[in-house]
Amino acid sequence: MLNKISVSAFCFAALSLAPSSAAVAGVVNPDISVIGQVVYKYHDDKAAEGARKPTLDLGETELVFDSYLNPYAKGTFVFTVGEDGLGTEEAYLDVIKGLPDGLALRGGKYRLGFGKLNPVHPHAYPFIDAPRVMAAMLPGEDGFDDIGTRASYYLPVSWASELSADALKGAVFHPDETAPAAGWLSHWSNSLMLGEATPLDIGVSAAQGTNNVRWGTKTTVYGADIKTKVPFSSLTNLTLQGEYFYNNSSVVVDTTTGDTSHMGRQGFYAFADLRFKQRWNAGAIYDQYNPVENKNLTYRAIKGFAGYSLLEETTMLRLTYERFKPENSPAVHTVMFQVLFSMGPHKAHQF
């Protein structure tokens, strides 16, 4: 009798403590991370505020939430906290399985897959800030992003070849106008091996949108990218990467008559990044481009950079020195030092 009572009591307790299937259905606990930074900066640009005055600022803080919603879909939210308050940098849904023939879909607001660097958040770069050519050639003030939907598909070839196409809201091309005007983007990437240990990635991109909705003028950007990583040992490797951009725009020169002018500009960047002893990296990056102010001028910048991780990737120290030379203007020298720290599974940089 005692045994029956004990077994009955155990079963009742187990049933009362166990959550019902209805209570847990659809409940997802996301991975949560906070990535912060402190930035010291010194420059001698007399045309900009704070020339020859060292500044210490709290850079943009990033909050990352993501999780698999089910075996087929994943949700991602990225919020930024800065001087302008809280903003939504990304919010999108990925459908990665369950579709015919390996098709994948994405929808929401996200950094667009143009080239190699733009889809990546700046805290994951080997240097502190993006090459100047990207801001000069790509739409958007804080990176080329937009609300859109993307379909991607791995082609049935002997190497890894992915083709993607995005239908965009297009607001990034005309941020000062609220009228709708759609845009598009496409990217083709190819990954293969050079020998047994050296990967090579090659891609091409194209995007188009309306830069003036009233007069219907367009901006089209083309790009080509290449990247390889040469291994020297288990803890030492050299990354070589570069991108070429061509911006072809029709610009309204008279807002009364709608007269337009054609402007074609180009630019590129290339960098080498040596990683050694797992915690260290050092390298240099060169970029040049035709500025939007005058397509006949050429601006050039060369930057040296170095980084060190304290024990592992949650805390990073990074230093850069840049010499920026606009054509027909004095050179500008900038020194930046950054402390980058992260809490949670999304690290500032992955080894």
Backbone torsions as a table, in degrees:
resi	resn	phi	psi	omega
1	MET	NA	-42.2	178.5
2	LEU	-62.1	-40.5	179.7
3	ASN	-63.7	-40.5	180.0
4	LYS	-65.2	-40.6	178.8
5	ILE	-65.2	-40.4	-179.4
6	SER	-64.8	-43.8	179.1
7	VAL	-64.4	-41.1	179.9
8	SER	-64.5	-42.3	179.1
9	ALA	-63.8	-40.1	179.1
10	PHE	-63.4	-44.1	-179.6
11	CYS	-64.7	-40.1	179.1
12	PHE	-64.4	-42.1	179.7
13	ALA	-65.1	-41.7	-179.7
14	ALA	-63.5	-42.3	-179.5
15	LEU	-68.0	-36.0	-179.0
16	SER	-73.1	-29.6	-179.0
17	LEU	-85.3	-28.4	-177.9
18	ALA	-72.8	134.0	177.5
19	PRO	-70.5	144.9	177.8
20	SER	-72.8	157.1	-179.6
21	SER	-63.2	-32.3	179.3
22	ALA	-68.1	-31.8	-177.1
23	ALA	-72.4	-32.1	-175.2
24	VAL	-99.5	-8.8	-177.2
25	ALA	-62.2	126.2	176.1
26	GLY	80.3	-1.5	-179.7
27	VAL	-79.0	125.9	-178.6
28	VAL	-129.2	125.8	174.5
29	ASN	-97.4	112.7	-174.5
30	PRO	-77.0	156.1	166.3
31	ASP	-71.6	133.5	-176.0
32	ILE	-123.8	131.8	178.7
33	SER	-138.0	151.4	173.7
34	VAL	-126.0	126.7	-179.7
35	ILE	-121.6	119.5	-178.3
36	GLY	-122.8	170.6	-178.7
37	GLN	-155.9	151.8	170.5
38	VAL	-124.0	131.8	-171.8
39	VAL	-127.3	126.6	170.9
40	TYR	-102.8	137.3	-177.2
41	LYS	-142.3	140.1	174.1
42	TYR	-138.9	131.5	178.4
43	HIS	-146.5	163.3	-179.4
44	ASP	-120.1	28.8	178.5
45	ASP	-79.5	104.9	-176.6
46	LYS	-67.6	-19.5	179.8
47	ALA	-82.7	-8.7	-178.0
48	ALA	-112.4	159.9	-179.5
49	GLU	-70.3	140.7	174.2
50	GLY	82.0	23.6	-179.9
51	ALA	-62.5	136.0	179.7
52	ARG	57.8	25.3	176.4
53	LYS	-125.4	111.8	180.0
54	PRO	-60.6	137.3	178.6
55	THR	-125.3	148.0	176.6
56	LEU	-128.9	118.1	-174.5
57	ASP	-131.2	153.8	169.6
58	LEU	-87.9	111.0	-178.5
59	GLY	-69.8	-176.2	-178.4
60	GLU	-64.0	132.9	175.6
61	THR	-96.1	138.8	-175.6
62	GLU	-118.3	130.1	176.1
63	LEU	-111.1	125.7	-175.6
64	VAL	-120.8	127.3	175.2
65	PHE	-126.9	127.3	173.1
66	ASP	-155.3	156.8	-179.9
67	SER	-170.5	154.1	169.6
68	TYR	-73.5	126.7	177.3
69	LEU	-79.7	-29.7	176.5
70	ASN	-166.4	-179.9	-178.5
71	PRO	-62.7	-9.5	-174.2
72	TYR	-110.2	-17.6	-171.2
73	ALA	-139.3	150.7	-179.4
74	LYS	-137.0	138.3	177.8
75	GLY	-110.8	144.5	-178.8
76	THR	-137.8	133.2	172.9
77	PHE	-128.1	133.4	175.0
78	VAL	-128.3	117.3	178.5
79	PHE	-111.5	146.8	178.3
80	THR	-119.7	141.9	177.8
81	VAL	-121.5	119.7	-179.2
82	GLY	-147.7	-156.8	-178.6
83	GLU	-64.2	-26.3	-179.8
84	ASP	-91.8	8.4	179.3
85	GLY	94.4	-153.7	-177.4
86	LEU	-89.6	130.9	178.3
87	GLY	-133.9	155.0	178.0
88	THR	-95.9	107.6	179.4
89	GLU	-82.0	-41.4	178.0
90	GLU	-144.7	147.1	173.7
91	ALA	-158.9	103.2	-173.3
92	TYR	-149.3	161.4	178.4
93	LEU	-115.3	131.1	174.5
94	ASP	-109.2	127.1	169.4
95	VAL	-104.6	108.6	-168.9
96	ILE	-108.4	-14.0	178.9
97	LYS	-142.7	165.8	175.1
98	GLY	91.2	-5.3	179.2
99	LEU	-97.8	160.2	-176.5
100	PRO	-62.9	139.0	170.2
101	ASP	55.9	33.9	176.1
102	GLY	74.0	18.5	177.9
103	LEU	-68.9	141.0	177.0
104	ALA	-125.3	148.0	-177.8
105	LEU	-128.6	150.9	173.5
106	ARG	-139.8	142.1	177.2
107	GLY	-147.0	141.1	-179.6
108	GLY	134.4	-152.3	175.1
109	LYS	-106.1	129.1	-175.4
110	TYR	-158.4	160.4	173.9
111	ARG	-70.2	127.0	-171.8
112	LEU	-76.3	146.8	-175.3
113	GLY	-81.7	55.3	176.1
114	PHE	-96.4	110.1	178.8
115	GLY	74.3	-157.4	-173.8
116	LYS	-97.4	-42.3	-172.3
117	LEU	-85.7	-37.4	-173.1
118	ASN	-58.5	-39.6	180.0
119	PRO	-67.9	-14.4	-174.3
120	VAL	-96.9	139.9	175.9
121	HIS	-68.9	141.9	-175.5
122	PRO	-56.3	-27.7	-180.0
123	HIS	-66.2	-15.0	178.2
124	ALA	-95.4	0.2	174.9
125	TYR	-70.7	156.9	174.1
126	PRO	-75.6	-9.9	177.6
127	PHE	-121.3	179.3	-170.6
128	ILE	-79.7	-48.9	-177.5
129	ASP	-127.2	166.2	-174.6
130	ALA	-70.1	154.1	173.1
131	PRO	-57.3	143.9	-177.6
132	ARG	-60.5	-29.7	-177.0
133	VAL	-62.6	-28.7	-178.6
134	MET	-67.7	-44.5	178.2
135	ALA	-66.6	-30.3	-179.3
136	ALA	-76.5	-29.7	-172.8
137	MET	-102.7	-31.9	-174.5
138	LEU	-100.5	144.5	175.5
139	PRO	-65.8	157.9	177.3
140	GLY	102.6	139.6	-179.4
141	GLU	-82.1	-37.0	-177.0
142	ASP	-118.1	39.3	-177.1
143	GLY	111.5	156.6	-178.2
144	PHE	-86.2	94.9	179.2
145	ASP	-136.2	162.0	-178.0
146	ASP	-168.2	170.0	171.1
147	ILE	-87.0	131.7	-177.4
148	GLY	-171.1	-176.2	173.9
149	THR	-128.8	143.0	-178.2
150	ARG	-132.1	138.1	171.7
151	ALA	-117.4	131.3	179.3
152	SER	-130.0	150.6	-173.1
153	TYR	-149.5	130.7	175.4
154	TYR	-84.3	121.8	-176.9
155	LEU	-72.6	146.0	-177.9
156	PRO	-79.8	71.0	178.7
157	VAL	-124.4	174.1	-173.5
158	SER	-75.8	-15.0	175.6
159	TRP	-115.2	173.5	179.5
160	ALA	-78.5	111.8	-177.3
161	SER	-133.3	116.8	-177.1
162	GLU	-118.2	133.3	177.2
163	LEU	-116.5	128.7	-179.1
164	SER	-131.6	152.5	178.5
165	ALA	-140.9	135.7	-178.5
166	ASP	-120.0	134.7	167.3
167	ALA	-101.0	120.6	-169.6
168	LEU	-111.6	151.2	170.9
169	LYS	-62.7	-36.7	174.4
170	GLY	91.5	2.2	-176.4
171	ALA	-64.9	-26.8	-178.9
172	VAL	-64.9	-23.8	179.2
173	PHE	-79.8	-23.6	-179.5
174	HIS	-137.5	68.2	-174.5
175	PRO	-65.1	-18.8	-178.0
176	ASP	-91.9	0.5	179.5
177	GLU	-123.1	142.0	-179.2
178	THR	-97.2	-12.0	-179.7
179	ALA	-65.8	142.6	-177.7
180	PRO	-74.4	143.7	173.6
181	ALA	-161.3	109.5	-171.9
182	ALA	-72.0	160.0	175.5
183	GLY	-137.4	-178.5	-179.9
184	TRP	-149.5	161.9	176.7
185	LEU	-149.2	145.7	174.3
186	SER	-139.4	149.5	-179.0
187	HIS	-146.2	138.1	176.9
188	TRP	-126.9	116.7	-179.2
189	SER	-117.8	146.1	-179.2
190	ASN	-135.7	131.1	179.0
191	SER	-123.9	129.5	179.0
192	LEU	-147.1	173.9	-177.3
193	MET	-109.6	135.4	170.1
194	LEU	-99.5	101.3	-172.5
195	GLY	78.2	-149.7	-175.1
196	GLU	-98.0	-16.2	-171.6
197	ALA	-134.0	1.3	-175.4
198	THR	-115.0	110.0	178.6
199	PRO	-81.9	153.2	176.6
200	LEU	-135.9	125.7	176.8
201	ASP	-115.3	130.4	178.6
202	ILE	-132.1	135.4	-179.6
203	GLY	-148.3	161.3	173.8
204	VAL	-133.4	147.7	-177.4
205	SER	-136.9	156.3	172.9
206	ALA	-152.8	142.2	178.6
207	ALA	-146.6	150.6	178.9
208	GLN	-147.0	143.5	176.2
209	GLY	-158.5	172.8	-178.8
210	THR	-93.1	119.1	-179.5
211	ASN	-88.5	-17.7	175.5
212	ASN	-140.2	105.5	-174.1
213	VAL	-67.4	-38.3	-177.4
214	ARG	-60.2	-42.9	-176.1
215	TRP	-104.0	-3.1	173.5
216	GLY	71.8	24.4	179.6
217	THR	-78.9	147.9	-171.4
218	LYS	-114.9	153.1	168.1
219	THR	-121.4	128.0	176.2
220	THR	-122.7	131.2	-179.7
221	VAL	-122.4	130.7	176.2
222	TYR	-113.8	150.3	-179.7
223	GLY	-151.1	155.0	173.8
224	ALA	-137.6	140.2	-176.6
225	ASP	-137.2	152.5	179.1
226	ILE	-147.5	143.2	-179.5
227	LYS	-151.9	140.3	173.2
228	THR	-144.6	155.9	178.1
229	LYS	-130.5	116.3	-176.9
230	VAL	-96.5	115.3	-179.8
231	PRO	-84.9	133.5	175.0
232	PHE	-106.2	-31.9	175.8
233	SER	-160.3	-175.8	-179.2
234	SER	-66.8	-21.8	-177.4
235	LEU	-116.5	0.9	-176.3
236	THR	-131.4	128.4	175.8
237	ASN	-153.0	159.2	-179.3
238	LEU	-120.9	120.7	176.1
239	THR	-97.6	128.1	175.3
240	LEU	-117.5	127.3	-174.8
241	GLN	-147.8	145.4	177.1
242	GLY	-156.3	157.1	176.4
243	GLU	-142.0	144.3	174.6
244	TYR	-115.0	140.2	-178.9
245	PHE	-128.9	142.9	170.7
246	TYR	-134.4	118.5	-178.8
247	ASN	-106.3	119.3	-178.1
248	ASN	-117.0	107.8	-172.8
249	SER	-128.2	146.1	166.0
250	SER	-100.8	125.5	-173.0
251	VAL	-118.0	133.3	176.9
252	VAL	-76.3	119.8	-179.5
253	VAL	-100.1	-15.9	177.6
254	ASP	-137.4	107.1	-176.1
255	THR	-72.8	-10.0	177.9
256	THR	-85.4	-46.4	-177.3
257	THR	-97.0	-17.2	-177.4
258	GLY	79.8	14.3	177.2
259	ASP	-61.3	138.7	-175.5
260	THR	-121.6	161.5	176.0
261	SER	-132.8	140.7	179.2
262	HIS	-87.4	137.2	179.7
263	MET	-136.1	119.8	174.9
264	GLY	-114.8	122.6	-178.0
265	ARG	-129.8	154.2	179.5
266	GLN	-140.9	164.9	178.5
267	GLY	-174.7	172.7	179.7
268	PHE	-159.5	164.5	168.0
269	TYR	-136.4	157.4	174.7
270	ALA	-150.2	137.2	177.7
271	PHE	-141.7	158.0	173.1
272	ALA	-124.3	131.2	-177.7
273	ASP	-130.7	113.6	179.7
274	LEU	-98.0	122.7	175.8
275	ARG	-108.7	132.0	-176.3
276	PHE	-147.4	152.8	-177.8
277	LYS	52.2	26.9	176.7
278	GLN	64.7	-40.3	-175.2
279	ARG	-92.0	-15.2	-171.9
280	TRP	-108.0	149.4	167.1
281	ASN	-149.5	152.2	179.1
282	ALA	-156.5	150.2	-179.8
283	GLY	-179.8	-165.9	-179.0
284	ALA	-147.0	150.5	178.8
285	ILE	-135.5	139.0	178.0
286	TYR	-123.9	134.3	172.8
287	ASP	-142.9	151.3	177.5
288	GLN	-148.2	154.4	-175.8
289	TYR	-166.6	163.6	170.7
290	ASN	-90.9	122.5	-177.0
291	PRO	-74.0	157.6	180.0
292	VAL	-67.9	-23.9	179.9
293	GLU	-67.6	-32.9	-178.4
294	ASN	-157.7	107.7	-176.2
295	LYS	-67.8	-13.9	-179.1
296	ASN	-87.1	-6.7	178.0
297	LEU	-96.2	159.6	176.8
298	THR	-127.5	124.4	175.8
299	TYR	-103.2	140.4	-178.1
300	ARG	-131.5	147.1	176.8
301	ALA	-145.0	140.5	173.3
302	ILE	-129.8	136.1	-172.9
303	LYS	-136.1	132.5	170.4
304	GLY	-102.8	144.4	-177.2
305	PHE	-143.6	154.4	177.3
306	ALA	-149.8	149.0	-179.0
307	GLY	-144.6	154.0	179.8
308	TYR	-145.1	134.0	178.6
309	SER	-104.3	131.7	177.5
310	LEU	-79.3	103.8	178.5
311	LEU	68.6	-54.6	177.3
312	GLU	-152.1	-169.3	-163.3
313	GLU	-80.8	3.3	-179.8
314	THR	-76.1	-19.7	179.7
315	THR	-135.1	122.9	-177.0
316	MET	-129.6	142.9	173.6
317	LEU	-114.7	128.5	-176.8
318	ARG	-135.3	141.8	-177.6
319	LEU	-131.9	135.0	176.3
320	THR	-136.1	148.6	170.6
321	TYR	-129.8	129.4	-177.4
322	GLU	-127.6	138.7	169.7
323	ARG	-114.8	113.6	-177.6
324	PHE	-109.9	125.0	-175.5
325	LYS	-124.1	96.1	170.3
326	PRO	-71.5	141.2	178.9
327	GLU	-63.4	136.1	-179.3
328	ASN	68.3	18.2	178.2
329	SER	-138.9	157.7	178.8
330	PRO	-65.1	154.3	177.4
331	ALA	-71.3	148.9	177.9
332	VAL	-117.0	131.9	-179.5
333	HIS	-112.5	133.3	-177.0
334	THR	-134.9	132.5	173.8
335	VAL	-117.1	131.6	178.1
336	MET	-132.1	141.2	174.6
337	PHE	-129.6	131.0	-174.5
338	GLN	-129.2	135.0	168.4
339	VAL	-108.2	116.8	-176.2
340	LEU	-114.2	125.7	-176.5
341	PHE	-136.5	148.2	-174.9
342	SER	-142.2	145.2	174.8
343	MET	-124.3	130.8	-178.3
344	GLY	111.4	-179.5	-174.0
345	PRO	-73.5	-18.2	-179.3
346	HIS	-92.0	99.9	-173.3
347	LYS	-81.1	160.6	177.5
348	ALA	-62.0	-35.7	176.5
349	HIS	-156.1	136.9	180.0
350	GLN	-94.3	132.9	176.4
351	PHE	-66.9	NA	NA
